[in-house]
Amino acid sequence: MPQHQQRQITDEQFHDATLIWNYHQMGHELRPCSAAIGLGSHDLGVASAAADLYRVGFFPVVVFSGGNSPPPGPVFRAARPCTTGSMPSA
């Protein structure tokens, strides 16, 4: 498929993907707290988002979980963090 073409999905597939996306969003509003936990991930966006929330004052301390294992393959090594929208202020 040429790069300029978008992959087409069925209405049912789009509905199912939207349902899963909305479920994971949970609709929680951000609010200040005493500490945060950044769940370990090879996605650098996790650490970046936690650092952004720390910088704007949502919490005074953040603890990250996870080990120090290398990424599982070249795709992950080349990945760049992705952010959507802007971070709210505390």
N, CA, C and O of each residue as an XYZ file, in Angstrom:
360
protein
N       0.849     -1.173      0.000
C       0.000      0.000      0.000
C       0.898      1.241      0.000
O       1.786      1.353      0.844
N       0.680      2.171     -0.931
C       1.473      3.408     -0.938
C       1.293      4.190      0.361
O       0.235      4.132      0.988
N       2.332      4.919      0.759
C       2.297      5.653      2.022
C       1.198      6.702      2.068
O       0.679      6.984      3.148
N       0.823      7.291      0.937
C      -0.167      8.359      0.936
C      -1.603      7.848      1.097
O      -2.515      8.643      1.322
N      -1.813      6.534      0.986
C      -3.145      5.977      1.147
C      -3.371      5.567      2.592
O      -2.469      5.047      3.249
N      -4.590      5.807      3.083
C      -4.940      5.382      4.433
C      -5.559      3.994      4.374
O      -6.241      3.637      3.414
N      -5.306      3.226      5.416
C      -5.890      1.899      5.511
C      -7.359      2.033      5.860
O      -7.719      2.807      6.747
N      -8.187      1.309      5.190
C      -9.629      1.359      5.422
C     -10.043      0.264      6.406
O      -9.564     -0.867      6.327
N     -10.925      0.608      7.321
C     -11.479     -0.385      8.232
C     -12.994     -0.348      8.120
O     -13.570      0.631      7.646
N     -13.615     -1.398      8.550
C     -15.074     -1.469      8.475
C     -15.692     -0.618      9.580
O     -15.026     -0.258     10.550
N     -16.963     -0.307      9.418
C     -17.680      0.430     10.461
C     -17.679     -0.349     11.772
O     -17.568      0.238     12.848
N     -17.804     -1.669     11.680
C     -17.798     -2.497     12.889
C     -16.439     -2.433     13.593
O     -16.383     -2.328     14.819
N     -15.356     -2.494     12.834
C     -14.024     -2.402     13.416
C     -13.811     -1.032     14.067
O     -13.240     -0.941     15.153
N     -14.271      0.032     13.403
C     -14.133      1.372     13.970
C     -14.945      1.488     15.257
O     -14.475      2.062     16.239
N     -16.152      0.949     15.257
C     -16.999      0.971     16.456
C     -16.316      0.233     17.599
O     -16.284      0.733     18.724
N     -15.773     -0.944     17.329
C     -15.108     -1.739     18.362
C     -13.872     -1.017     18.902
O     -13.648     -0.994     20.113
N     -13.076     -0.433     18.018
C     -11.880      0.294     18.448
C     -12.262      1.508     19.285
O     -11.610      1.798     20.289
N     -13.306      2.216     18.884
C     -13.773      3.383     19.631
C     -14.266      2.970     21.012
O     -14.014      3.667     21.995
N     -14.957      1.858     21.093
C     -15.460      1.350     22.368
C     -14.303      1.062     23.326
O     -14.353      1.436     24.498
N     -13.264      0.398     22.825
C     -12.098      0.087     23.651
C     -11.377      1.370     24.055
O     -10.993      1.521     25.215
N     -11.187      2.299     23.111
C     -10.524      3.576     23.403
C     -11.267      4.319     24.511
O     -10.653      4.768     25.478
N     -12.578      4.448     24.373
C     -13.374      5.170     25.368
C     -13.343      4.492     26.727
O     -13.333      5.168     27.756
N     -13.326      3.170     26.746
C     -13.248      2.437     28.011
C     -11.956      2.781     28.745
O     -11.963      3.005     29.956
N     -10.850      2.822     28.008
C      -9.557      3.099     28.641
C      -9.395      4.557     29.059
O      -8.566      4.852     29.920
N     -10.151      5.464     28.481
C     -10.044      6.879     28.851
C     -10.542      7.129     30.267
O      -9.977      7.972     30.963
N     -11.553      6.447     30.708
C     -12.099      6.471     32.058
C     -12.669      7.818     32.498
O     -13.383      7.859     33.499
N     -12.395      8.899     31.814
C     -12.997     10.183     32.134
C     -12.561     10.809     33.447
O     -13.244     11.699     33.953
N     -11.450     10.373     34.011
C     -10.978     10.954     35.261
C     -10.454     12.365     35.033
O      -9.786     12.635     34.035
N     -10.759     13.253     35.957
C     -10.198     14.595     35.901
C      -8.922     14.624     36.739
O      -8.872     14.071     37.837
N      -7.904     15.272     36.207
C      -6.647     15.378     36.951
C      -6.825     16.322     38.125
O      -7.488     17.354     38.018
N      -6.222     15.952     39.249
C      -6.254     16.808     40.436
C      -4.978     16.577     41.226
O      -4.389     15.499     41.147
N      -4.546     17.563     41.979
C      -3.325     17.408     42.765
C      -3.423     16.235     43.747
O      -4.501     15.913     44.246
N      -2.271     15.605     44.011
C      -2.208     14.494     44.963
C      -0.854     14.544     45.666
O       0.006     15.349     45.309
N      -0.666     13.680     46.666
C       0.561     13.716     47.462
C       1.725     12.986     46.792
O       2.880     13.271     47.109
N       1.457     12.058     45.881
C       2.509     11.320     45.179
C       1.922     10.681     43.937
O       0.712     10.474     43.846
N       2.782     10.370     42.981
C       2.343      9.714     41.748
C       3.203      8.489     41.496
O       4.340      8.399     41.960
N       2.635      7.546     40.751
C       3.366      6.343     40.352
C       3.357      6.290     38.830
O       2.297      6.278     38.204
N       4.550      6.258     38.242
C       4.684      6.079     36.795
C       4.931      4.604     36.536
O       5.986      4.077     36.888
N       3.969      3.938     35.924
C       4.106      2.500     35.677
C       5.159      2.256     34.606
O       5.155      2.902     33.558
N       6.057      1.321     34.880
C       7.161      1.024     33.978
C       6.693      0.716     32.571
O       5.691      0.028     32.372
N       7.433      1.237     31.586
C       7.047      1.063     30.196
C       8.232      1.386     29.306
O       9.097      2.179     29.677
N       8.272      0.770     28.128
C       9.283      1.136     27.139
C       8.835      2.359     26.354
O       9.599      2.886     25.546
N       7.615      2.813     26.578
C       7.089      4.017     25.936
C       7.575      5.228     26.729
O       7.110      5.452     27.847
N       8.482      5.996     26.186
C       9.030      7.148     26.894
C       7.982      8.208     27.165
O       8.202      9.096     27.988
N       6.851      8.133     26.490
C       5.763      9.066     26.730
C       5.213      8.960     28.140
O       4.692      9.940     28.672
N       5.317      7.784     28.759
C       4.850      7.592     30.139
C       5.669      8.473     31.084
O       5.111      9.225     31.884
N       6.981      8.375     30.986
C       7.857      9.184     31.842
C       7.703     10.664     31.527
O       7.701     11.499     32.432
N       7.576     10.983     30.265
C       7.431     12.377     29.856
C       6.148     12.996     30.413
O       6.164     14.120     30.916
N       5.040     12.260     30.323
C       3.762     12.766     30.844
C       3.828     12.935     32.356
O       3.329     13.928     32.886
N       4.436     11.982     33.059
C       4.567     12.082     34.513
C       5.431     13.288     34.885
O       5.112     14.011     35.829
N       6.518     13.508     34.151
C       7.391     14.649     34.423
C       6.665     15.969     34.174
O       6.827     16.923     34.935
N       5.867     16.023     33.110
C       5.094     17.240     32.817
C       4.118     17.551     33.950
O       3.994     18.703     34.367
N       3.430     16.530     34.446
C       2.479     16.742     35.548
C       3.203     17.159     36.828
O       2.697     17.979     37.595
N       4.391     16.590     37.052
C       5.211     16.977     38.206
C       5.599     18.458     38.097
O       5.480     19.217     39.060
N       6.060     18.846     36.918
C       6.527     20.223     36.711
C       5.433     21.267     36.932
O       5.713     22.368     37.406
N       4.181     20.925     36.590
C       3.106     21.911     36.778
C       2.506     21.828     38.177
O       1.575     22.570     38.491
N       3.029     20.930     39.028
C       2.655     20.930     40.435
C       1.528     20.022     40.868
O       0.917     20.259     41.910
N       1.232     18.976     40.090
C       0.168     18.069     40.510
C       0.578     17.199     41.697
O      -0.277     16.737     42.453
N       1.887     16.972     41.864
C       2.384     16.171     42.978
C       3.839     16.546     43.242
O       4.556     16.945     42.323
N       4.281     16.419     44.505
C       5.658     16.785     44.854
C       6.678     15.673     44.613
O       7.882     15.927     44.624
N       6.212     14.452     44.399
C       7.124     13.323     44.206
C       6.481     12.325     43.246
O       5.266     12.126     43.260
N       7.319     11.698     42.410
C       6.848     10.650     41.506
C       7.803      9.472     41.605
O       9.020      9.655     41.606
N       7.261      8.266     41.688
C       8.036      7.035     41.775
C       7.736      6.222     40.520
O       6.576      6.023     40.160
N       8.792      5.756     39.860
C       8.607      4.942     38.659
C       8.860      3.475     38.984
O       9.790      3.144     39.719
N       8.033      2.608     38.435
C       8.200      1.164     38.629
C       8.882      0.581     37.396
O       9.068      1.274     36.396
N       9.245     -0.669     37.472
C       9.798     -1.356     36.313
C      11.281     -1.615     36.462
O      11.938     -1.107     37.370
N      11.785     -2.415     35.550
C      13.193     -2.791     35.598
C      14.016     -2.004     34.613
O      13.585     -0.980     34.083
N      15.210     -2.505     34.380
C      16.123     -1.832     33.462
C      16.442     -2.706     32.260
O      17.539     -2.631     31.708
N      15.490     -3.530     31.856
C      15.731     -4.420     30.718
C      15.720     -3.618     29.420
O      15.031     -2.603     29.317
N      16.483     -4.075     28.436
C      16.512     -3.364     27.156
C      15.182     -3.543     26.420
O      14.456     -4.502     26.682
N      14.861     -2.634     25.508
C      13.635     -2.776     24.722
C      13.649     -4.099     23.960
O      14.724     -4.616     23.655
N      12.476     -4.659     23.646
C      12.402     -5.983     23.037
C      12.727     -6.032     21.552
O      12.658     -7.111     20.965
N      13.072     -4.934     20.924
C      13.405     -5.008     19.507
C      13.681     -3.649     18.902
O      13.510     -2.622     19.559
N      14.114     -3.640     17.628
C      14.482     -2.383     16.987
C      13.309     -1.411     16.830
O      13.522     -0.199     16.793
N      12.100     -1.911     16.740
C      10.940     -1.022     16.609
C      10.813     -0.148     17.846
O      10.545      1.048     17.733
N      11.003     -0.730     19.027
C      10.887      0.026     20.255
C      12.067      0.977     20.442
O      11.902      2.070     20.984
N      13.250      0.570     19.999
C      14.405      1.443     20.142
C      14.241      2.714     19.309
O      14.736      3.774     19.692
N      13.553      2.613     18.178
C      13.382      3.757     17.295
C      12.143      4.584     17.649
O      11.918      5.642     17.060
N      11.349      4.115     18.593
C      10.101      4.806     18.924
C      10.367      6.165     19.549
O      11.351      6.351     20.264
N       9.503      7.085     19.279
C       9.570      8.418     19.864
C       8.313      8.629     20.692
O       7.244      8.151     20.312
N       8.414      9.340     21.825
C       7.215      9.578     22.622
C       6.207     10.412     21.854
O       6.571     11.283     21.064
N       4.965     10.138     22.093
C       3.884     10.839     21.419
C       3.030     11.529     22.459
O       2.632     10.904     23.442
N       2.738     12.807     22.265
C       1.864     13.520     23.184
C       0.688     14.064     22.411
O       0.804     14.391     21.230
N      -0.434     14.159     23.073
C      -1.627     14.705     22.437
C      -2.145     15.832     23.300
O      -2.358     15.655     24.500
N      -2.346     16.966     22.711
C      -2.891     18.079     23.454
C      -1.865     18.703     24.379
O      -0.675     18.398     24.295
N      -2.319     19.562     25.245
C      -1.418     20.225     26.178
C      -1.718     19.774     27.590
O      -2.822     19.319     27.890
N      -0.734     19.903     28.449
C      -0.886     19.485     29.836
C      -1.671     20.555     30.594
O      -1.426     21.746     30.405
N      -2.595     20.153     31.436
C      -3.348     21.126     32.231
C      -2.479     21.714     33.344
O      -1.444     21.150     33.699
N      -2.896     22.808     33.868
C      -2.173     23.376     35.004
C      -2.812     22.877     36.299
O      -3.995     22.538     36.323
N      -2.035     22.836     37.358
C      -2.514     22.310     38.647
C      -3.522     23.243     39.262
O      -4.036     22.968     40.346
